[in-house]
């Protein structure tokens, strides 16, 4: 092959440097390229060529807006192949994930490309036993081939494959198992049918990793590492943390590292090299496409909104601009298509209606939203638990559902699923659920139990278990803030206030009162520049004689002093059409939306803290 490349964000620069250093030893004649996805990079090794992804990737700025880091880096891949193969001196190209280490020449890859234009490695070559993670089902959802490796020849059929792949990844390079998608990888299941031949490289020597290491024998001898008696070519350290070399990967619980084993030695060696290439500093580098112009972090839910809108033709070609932020802050419309509503006294006063919603079973509020929303009926047909998670997650955040109307306790599993829907996949679902609980209005009993103080750390500063979990999840924080000293613990508080909590999706306003009121916390606030607050619904306040519930505001709809609720967007206005906060109390609510929608509109009003004496239809 002529070139080996990888794609990274700046926080993975140490992995890229380590990969390239291993290639320099075993493949000194191969061109080595690093594609940077979120800003320029400089390597000490002058033999590494750096390309910025924006220079060759169509729709790059828009993808920076609506994809997260993993999705963006994988969506770039077909375009990087195309850009490199367009060079006249390059006839073959190999992609390797940055967390791969190459131990021997890639001769098996050369042999594969000699007989086929496309070379891939299967995730597994034998069934996985038991239910440990990953299981056969997990592999089935992730894709047949691991796209941490891919090799191609420059041929018209490969150009056509890359063009097709790149077009699919424009909007569908998502981590969305429910939709049958997993970044760029799942699409490649179709590739064997699109090319004349495929070199399926089944040898355990290539792409050895946690998903295929079970029952394989790793050994170290005078000639280096081997697996099942074959010389090891490259190992894929996916999910590996060099600060915890005793854990093979954060993504699995199938393979455990025995002390003193060959695997322990392999991981310890890789950890040393990673740290020598600056992993501590690189891993602390913020993702370059994480904030809006105001400094507000882009949430996974906001990225999904932008992706859906971009698919419909909305222009995000500027990326995360002020225009994108304005668009995000505009009201969000839903798919309202009425069906027969469930039985409930929807035209009653709010007190009577609330009592009916919290005492009846099955929960009428769930039936109300299903009656109004075609998208929910279609997406969650036959998936009751998924519907519940969606309602207490995205719908509760948007003010269309109150979690107390669920009618049952929120289990940890349901909380984790709701957090995944609302905030995206998280390495720590309990942390994500904690952040969601406050902003979505869960009862105190439903939020994860992370408020208890950690006695050993609470000397001089407020320190609940939540803070310890955040600290334990980040090796860079462990190095920056060793918690054995008061000064470091106080510095950690300042980091949390300055953006650490917001980055984890947690609003400081939802912390326990004993934390927010602690003198050390208040002092840290004075010494820090607090991060922009996370978006929250406005609180209900004031009163009005009449609240009109309509699909969209129109002139002369309401009298002076009345308010209007645009049910399709969830926005409140005054009689003149200006934005207004939800009223805490209305004498009368007039439901003027289509039949079948009043039930969902009533649930939304209750979710936003509105109370009323009576309700009518015009």
Secondary structure in CASP SS format (residue, H / E / C, confidence):
PFRMAT SS
TARGET T0000
AUTHOR 0000-0000-0000
METHOD secondary structure of the structure
MODEL  1
X C 1.00
X C 1.00
X E 1.00
X E 1.00
X E 1.00
X E 1.00
X E 1.00
X E 1.00
X C 1.00
X H 1.00
X H 1.00
X H 1.00
X H 1.00
X H 1.00
X H 1.00
X H 1.00
X H 1.00
X H 1.00
X H 1.00
X H 1.00
X H 1.00
X H 1.00
X H 1.00
X H 1.00
X H 1.00
X H 1.00
X C 1.00
X C 1.00
X C 1.00
X C 1.00
X E 1.00
X E 1.00
X E 1.00
X E 1.00
X E 1.00
X E 1.00
X C 1.00
X C 1.00
X C 1.00
X C 1.00
X C 1.00
X C 1.00
X C 1.00
X C 1.00
X C 1.00
X C 1.00
X C 1.00
X E 1.00
X E 1.00
X E 1.00
X E 1.00
X E 1.00
X H 1.00
X H 1.00
X H 1.00
X C 1.00
X C 1.00
X C 1.00
X C 1.00
X H 1.00
X H 1.00
X H 1.00
X H 1.00
X H 1.00
X H 1.00
X H 1.00
X C 1.00
X C 1.00
X H 1.00
X H 1.00
X H 1.00
X H 1.00
X H 1.00
X H 1.00
X H 1.00
X C 1.00
X H 1.00
X H 1.00
X H 1.00
X H 1.00
X H 1.00
X H 1.00
X H 1.00
X H 1.00
X H 1.00
X C 1.00
X C 1.00
X C 1.00
X C 1.00
X C 1.00
X C 1.00
X E 1.00
X E 1.00
X E 1.00
X E 1.00
X E 1.00
X C 1.00
X C 1.00
X C 1.00
X E 1.00
X E 1.00
X E 1.00
X C 1.00
X C 1.00
X C 1.00
X C 1.00
X H 1.00
X H 1.00
X H 1.00
X H 1.00
X H 1.00
X H 1.00
X H 1.00
X H 1.00
X H 1.00
X C 1.00
X C 1.00
X E 1.00
X E 1.00
X E 1.00
X C 1.00
X E 1.00
X C 1.00
X C 1.00
X C 1.00
X C 1.00
X C 1.00
X C 1.00
X C 1.00
X C 1.00
X C 1.00
X C 1.00
X C 1.00
X C 1.00
X C 1.00
X H 1.00
X H 1.00
X H 1.00
X H 1.00
X H 1.00
X H 1.00
X H 1.00
X C 1.00
X C 1.00
X E 1.00
X C 1.00
X C 1.00
X C 1.00
X E 1.00
X E 1.00
X E 1.00
X E 1.00
X E 1.00
X C 1.00
X C 1.00
X H 1.00
X H 1.00
X H 1.00
X H 1.00
X H 1.00
X H 1.00
X H 1.00
X H 1.00
X H 1.00
X H 1.00
X H 1.00
X H 1.00
X H 1.00
X H 1.00
X C 1.00
X C 1.00
X C 1.00
X C 1.00
X C 1.00
X E 1.00
X E 1.00
X H 1.00
X H 1.00
X H 1.00
X C 1.00
X E 1.00
X E 1.00
X C 1.00
X C 1.00
X C 1.00
X H 1.00
X H 1.00
X H 1.00
X H 1.00
X H 1.00
X H 1.00
X H 1.00
X H 1.00
X C 1.00
X C 1.00
X C 1.00
X C 1.00
X E 1.00
X E 1.00
X E 1.00
X C 1.00
X C 1.00
X C 1.00
X C 1.00
X C 1.00
X C 1.00
X C 1.00
X E 1.00
X C 1.00
X C 1.00
X C 1.00
X C 1.00
X C 1.00
X C 1.00
X C 1.00
X C 1.00
X C 1.00
X E 1.00
X E 1.00
X E 1.00
X E 1.00
X C 1.00
X C 1.00
X E 1.00
X E 1.00
X E 1.00
X E 1.00
X C 1.00
X C 1.00
X E 1.00
X E 1.00
X C 1.00
X C 1.00
X E 1.00
X E 1.00
X E 1.00
X C 1.00
X C 1.00
X C 1.00
X C 1.00
X C 1.00
X H 1.00
X H 1.00
X H 1.00
X C 1.00
X C 1.00
X C 1.00
X C 1.00
X C 1.00
X C 1.00
X C 1.00
X C 1.00
X C 1.00
X C 1.00
X C 1.00
X C 1.00
X C 1.00
X C 1.00
X C 1.00
X C 1.00
X C 1.00
X H 1.00
X H 1.00
X H 1.00
X H 1.00
X H 1.00
X H 1.00
X H 1.00
X H 1.00
X H 1.00
X H 1.00
X H 1.00
X H 1.00
X H 1.00
X H 1.00
X H 1.00
X C 1.00
X C 1.00
X H 1.00
X H 1.00
X H 1.00
X H 1.00
X H 1.00
X C 1.00
X C 1.00
X C 1.00
X C 1.00
X C 1.00
X C 1.00
X C 1.00
X E 1.00
X C 1.00
X C 1.00
X C 1.00
X C 1.00
X C 1.00
X E 1.00
X C 1.00
X C 1.00
X H 1.00
X H 1.00
X H 1.00
X H 1.00
X H 1.00
X H 1.00
X H 1.00
X H 1.00
X H 1.00
X H 1.00
X H 1.00
X H 1.00
X C 1.00
X C 1.00
X C 1.00
X C 1.00
X C 1.00
X C 1.00
X C 1.00
X C 1.00
X C 1.00
X C 1.00
X H 1.00
X H 1.00
X H 1.00
X H 1.00
X H 1.00
X H 1.00
X H 1.00
X H 1.00
X C 1.00
X C 1.00
X C 1.00
X C 1.00
X C 1.00
X C 1.00
X E 1.00
X C 1.00
X C 1.00
X C 1.00
X C 1.00
X C 1.00
X C 1.00
X C 1.00
X C 1.00
X C 1.00
X C 1.00
X C 1.00
X C 1.00
X C 1.00
X H 1.00
X H 1.00
X H 1.00
X H 1.00
X H 1.00
X H 1.00
X H 1.00
X H 1.00
X H 1.00
X H 1.00
X C 1.00
X C 1.00
X C 1.00
X C 1.00
X H 1.00
X H 1.00
X H 1.00
X H 1.00
X H 1.00
X H 1.00
X H 1.00
X H 1.00
X H 1.00
X E 1.00
X H 1.00
X H 1.00
X H 1.00
X H 1.00
X H 1.00
X H 1.00
X C 1.00
X C 1.00
X C 1.00
X C 1.00
X H 1.00
X H 1.00
X H 1.00
X H 1.00
X H 1.00
X H 1.00
X H 1.00
X H 1.00
X H 1.00
X H 1.00
X H 1.00
X H 1.00
X H 1.00
X H 1.00
X C 1.00
X C 1.00
X C 1.00
X C 1.00
X C 1.00
X H 1.00
X H 1.00
X H 1.00
X H 1.00
X C 1.00
X C 1.00
X C 1.00
X C 1.00
X C 1.00
X H 1.00
X H 1.00
X H 1.00
X H 1.00
X H 1.00
X H 1.00
X H 1.00
X H 1.00
X H 1.00
X H 1.00
X H 1.00
X H 1.00
X C 1.00
X C 1.00
X C 1.00
X C 1.00
X C 1.00
X H 1.00
X H 1.00
X H 1.00
X H 1.00
X H 1.00
X H 1.00
X H 1.00
X H 1.00
X H 1.00
X H 1.00
X H 1.00
X H 1.00
X C 1.00
X C 1.00
X C 1.00
X C 1.00
X C 1.00
X C 1.00
X C 1.00
X C 1.00
X C 1.00
X C 1.00
X C 1.00
X C 1.00
X E 1.00
X C 1.00
X C 1.00
X C 1.00
X C 1.00
X C 1.00
X C 1.00
X C 1.00
X C 1.00
X C 1.00
X C 1.00
X E 1.00
X H 1.00
X H 1.00
X H 1.00
X H 1.00
X H 1.00
X H 1.00
X H 1.00
X H 1.00
X C 1.00
X C 1.00
X H 1.00
X H 1.00
X H 1.00
X H 1.00
X H 1.00
X H 1.00
X C 1.00
X C 1.00
X C 1.00
X C 1.00
X C 1.00
X H 1.00
X H 1.00
X H 1.00
X H 1.00
X H 1.00
X H 1.00
X H 1.00
X H 1.00
X H 1.00
X H 1.00
X H 1.00
X H 1.00
X H 1.00
X H 1.00
X H 1.00
X H 1.00
X H 1.00
X H 1.00
X C 1.00
X C 1.00
X C 1.00
X C 1.00
X H 1.00
X H 1.00
X H 1.00
X C 1.00
X C 1.00
X H 1.00
X H 1.00
X H 1.00
X H 1.00
X C 1.00
X C 1.00
X H 1.00
X H 1.00
X H 1.00
X H 1.00
X H 1.00
X H 1.00
X H 1.00
X H 1.00
X C 1.00
X C 1.00
X C 1.00
X C 1.00
X C 1.00
X C 1.00
X C 1.00
X C 1.00
X C 1.00
X C 1.00
X C 1.00
X C 1.00
X C 1.00
X C 1.00
X C 1.00
X C 1.00
X E 1.00
X E 1.00
X E 1.00
X E 1.00
X E 1.00
X E 1.00
X E 1.00
X E 1.00
X C 1.00
X C 1.00
X C 1.00
X C 1.00
X C 1.00
X C 1.00
X C 1.00
X C 1.00
X C 1.00
X C 1.00
X C 1.00
X C 1.00
X E 1.00
X E 1.00
X E 1.00
X E 1.00
X C 1.00
X C 1.00
X C 1.00
X C 1.00
X E 1.00
X E 1.00
X E 1.00
X E 1.00
X C 1.00
X C 1.00
X C 1.00
X C 1.00
X E 1.00
X C 1.00
X C 1.00
X C 1.00
X C 1.00
X C 1.00
X E 1.00
X E 1.00
X E 1.00
X E 1.00
X E 1.00
X E 1.00
X E 1.00
X C 1.00
X C 1.00
X C 1.00
X C 1.00
X C 1.00
X C 1.00
X H 1.00
X H 1.00
X H 1.00
X H 1.00
X H 1.00
X H 1.00
X H 1.00
X H 1.00
X H 1.00
X H 1.00
X C 1.00
X C 1.00
X C 1.00
X E 1.00
X E 1.00
X E 1.00
X E 1.00
X E 1.00
X E 1.00
X C 1.00
X C 1.00
END
